[in-house]
């Protein structure tokens, strides 16, 4: 399953989310490609997703959670 936290990380004048998979990197990369996220957005175990792509990621099936509360990947 794919998980996404709400856009809350400021960077370069935008807010960002983190997209993760609890299944595989293959699932994560395929989803990111479908979302239109560039491969350079991949950082070790997640993709950085800009706030404007958040609704599309949810529409495509990512589950929303809160990383700080430990709700991602559970």
Rosetta blueprint (number, residue, H / E / L):
1 X L
2 X E
3 X E
4 X E
5 X E
6 X L
7 X L
8 X L
9 X E
10 X E
11 X E
12 X L
13 X L
14 X E
15 X E
16 X E
17 X E
18 X E
19 X E
20 X E
21 X E
22 X L
23 X L
24 X L
25 X H
26 X H
27 X H
28 X H
29 X H
30 X H
31 X H
32 X H
33 X H
34 X H
35 X H
36 X L
37 X L
38 X L
39 X H
40 X H
41 X H
42 X E
43 X E
44 X L
45 X L
46 X E
47 X E
48 X E
49 X E
50 X E
51 X H
52 X H
53 X H
54 X H
55 X H
56 X H
57 X H
58 X H
59 X H
60 X L
61 X L
62 X L
63 X E
64 X E
65 X E
66 X L
67 X L
68 X L
69 X L
70 X L
71 X L
72 X L
73 X L
74 X L
